[in-house]
Amino acid sequence: MHDRLSACLAELSRMKAGDFLRGDVLGRDLGFRAGLQYFDRTLELFHRLSRCDFGQAPFKDLASMTDDAARTLDQFHRVLSFTGEDVENPYEARDLLIEEVRQSFARISADFERVIIQPRGWGQYPSTSIAVTIGLCLLVLALAAVAYYSTHERGVADRILDAVHKAKLL
């Protein structure tokens, strides 16, 4: 799976959004200028993906990204080989190719986020890591309050420490 993904990513990384204009072949009216922004953002996503380490990625996620890369590569090959010949309406056919790339971006970026952006290890479960982070912040704030009031007003510090001991936090 790693080899297949690497091959797709290597080919995608060689592509540039400008390669899809094709105005010299198709003419200014039939070129893919309207899809340039969609091609560019999709390529950028795969360029970022090619710089990532997949050593710890689960097989399911790796397979999903590999399928996304292969599908995108197929879409881009169809755009690059499009001549407008042998189709009833070349403008409609071109627009369908652009729309296919545009619509696939949401799925690809969701897969990308799940595989690459999700935390590994300690933060494996986001709700747990959020709870731990909030707890640590509250503890730091409580200790800062105790430190402040212990130097300025001893009675307030004693009440804070009593509340902490009653809650059995320390």
C-alpha positions as CSV (number, residue, x, y, z in Angstrom):
1,M,0.0,0.0,0.0
2,H,2.9,2.3,0.8
3,D,4.5,1.8,-2.6
4,R,1.2,2.4,-4.4
5,L,0.6,5.6,-2.5
6,S,4.2,6.8,-2.9
7,A,3.9,6.2,-6.7
8,C,0.7,8.2,-6.9
9,L,2.0,11.0,-4.8
10,A,5.3,11.2,-6.8
11,E,3.3,11.6,-10.0
12,L,0.9,14.1,-8.4
13,S,3.9,16.1,-7.0
14,R,5.3,16.6,-10.5
15,M,2.0,18.2,-11.7
16,K,1.4,21.9,-11.5
17,A,-2.0,23.7,-11.7
18,G,-0.8,25.5,-14.9
19,D,-0.4,22.2,-16.7
20,F,-4.2,22.0,-16.8
21,L,-4.9,25.3,-18.6
22,R,-4.3,23.6,-22.0
23,G,-5.4,26.7,-23.9
24,D,-2.7,26.1,-26.5
25,V,-4.3,22.7,-27.4
26,L,-8.0,23.3,-26.7
27,G,-8.2,27.0,-27.4
28,R,-9.0,29.8,-25.0
29,D,-12.7,29.1,-24.8
30,L,-12.4,25.4,-24.2
31,G,-9.4,25.4,-21.9
32,F,-9.6,24.5,-18.2
33,R,-9.0,28.0,-16.7
34,A,-12.3,27.8,-14.8
35,G,-11.1,24.7,-12.9
36,L,-7.6,26.0,-12.1
37,Q,-8.5,26.9,-8.5
38,Y,-9.9,23.4,-7.9
39,F,-6.9,21.7,-9.5
40,D,-4.5,23.9,-7.5
41,R,-6.1,23.3,-4.1
42,T,-6.3,19.6,-4.7
43,L,-2.6,19.4,-5.9
44,E,-1.6,21.4,-2.8
45,L,-3.3,18.9,-0.6
46,F,-1.4,16.0,-2.2
47,H,1.9,18.0,-2.2
48,R,1.5,18.4,1.6
49,L,0.5,14.8,1.9
50,S,3.7,13.7,0.1
51,R,5.8,15.4,2.8
52,C,4.2,13.3,5.6
53,D,5.3,10.2,7.3
54,F,2.9,7.3,7.0
55,G,4.8,4.9,9.3
56,Q,2.2,4.9,12.0
57,A,-0.9,5.4,9.8
58,P,-3.6,2.6,10.3
59,F,-4.0,0.4,7.2
60,K,-7.6,1.5,6.7
61,D,-6.6,5.2,6.6
62,L,-3.6,4.4,4.4
63,A,-5.9,2.5,1.9
64,S,-8.3,5.4,1.9
65,M,-5.6,7.9,1.0
66,T,-4.2,5.6,-1.6
67,D,-7.6,5.3,-3.2
68,D,-8.0,9.1,-3.1
69,A,-4.6,9.6,-4.7
70,A,-5.3,7.1,-7.4
71,R,-8.8,8.5,-8.2
72,T,-7.4,12.1,-8.3
73,L,-4.6,10.9,-10.6
74,D,-7.2,9.3,-12.9
75,Q,-9.2,12.6,-12.9
76,F,-6.2,14.6,-13.8
77,H,-5.1,12.2,-16.5
78,R,-8.6,12.6,-18.1
79,V,-8.3,16.4,-17.9
80,L,-4.8,16.3,-19.4
81,S,-5.9,14.0,-22.2
82,F,-9.2,15.8,-23.0
83,T,-9.4,17.0,-26.6
84,G,-13.1,17.8,-26.9
85,E,-13.4,15.4,-29.8
86,D,-15.8,12.5,-29.9
87,V,-18.2,14.2,-27.4
88,E,-21.5,15.9,-28.3
89,N,-20.9,19.0,-26.2
90,P,-17.2,19.5,-25.4
91,Y,-18.0,22.5,-23.0
92,E,-20.3,20.3,-20.9
93,A,-17.8,17.5,-20.9
94,R,-15.1,19.9,-19.7
95,D,-17.3,21.3,-17.0
96,L,-18.1,17.8,-15.8
97,L,-14.4,17.0,-15.4
98,I,-13.9,20.2,-13.5
99,E,-16.9,19.5,-11.3
100,E,-15.7,16.0,-10.5
101,V,-12.4,17.4,-9.2
102,R,-14.2,20.1,-7.3
103,Q,-16.6,17.7,-5.6
104,S,-13.9,15.1,-4.6
105,F,-12.0,17.8,-2.7
106,A,-14.3,17.6,0.4
107,R,-13.8,13.8,0.7
108,I,-10.1,14.0,0.1
109,S,-9.6,16.8,2.7
110,A,-11.6,14.9,5.2
111,D,-9.5,11.7,4.7
112,F,-6.4,13.9,4.8
113,E,-7.4,15.4,8.1
114,R,-8.2,12.0,9.6
115,V,-4.9,10.5,8.6
116,I,-2.5,13.3,9.0
117,I,-3.9,15.9,11.3
118,Q,-5.3,13.7,14.0
119,P,-3.1,13.4,17.1
120,R,-1.2,10.2,17.8
121,G,-0.2,8.6,21.0
122,W,-1.2,10.6,24.1
123,G,-3.8,12.7,22.3
124,Q,-5.3,9.6,20.5
125,Y,-8.7,10.4,21.9
126,P,-9.4,14.1,21.4
127,S,-12.1,14.3,24.1
128,T,-9.7,12.9,26.7
129,S,-6.8,15.2,25.7
130,I,-9.2,18.2,25.9
131,A,-10.4,17.2,29.3
132,V,-6.8,16.8,30.5
133,T,-5.8,20.1,29.1
134,I,-8.7,21.9,30.7
135,G,-7.9,20.2,34.0
136,L,-4.3,21.2,33.9
137,C,-5.2,24.8,33.1
138,L,-7.6,24.9,36.0
139,L,-4.9,23.5,38.3
140,V,-2.4,26.1,37.2
141,L,-4.9,28.9,37.7
142,A,-5.7,27.6,41.2
143,L,-2.1,27.3,42.1
144,A,-1.4,30.8,40.8
145,A,-4.3,32.2,42.9
146,V,-3.0,30.4,46.0
147,A,0.5,31.8,45.3
148,Y,-0.8,35.3,44.8
149,Y,-3.2,35.4,47.8
150,S,-0.7,33.7,50.1
151,T,1.7,36.6,49.6
152,H,-1.0,39.3,49.8
153,E,-3.9,38.1,52.0
154,R,-3.4,34.9,54.1
155,G,-7.2,34.4,54.8
156,V,-8.1,34.0,51.1
157,A,-5.3,31.6,50.5
158,D,-6.4,29.5,53.5
159,R,-10.0,29.3,52.2
160,I,-8.7,28.3,48.7
161,L,-6.5,25.5,50.2
162,D,-9.4,24.3,52.3
163,A,-11.7,24.1,49.3
164,V,-9.1,22.2,47.4
165,H,-8.6,19.8,50.2
166,K,-12.4,19.3,50.6
167,A,-12.7,18.5,46.9
168,K,-9.8,16.0,47.4
169,L,-7.8,17.5,44.5
170,L,-4.5,17.5,46.5
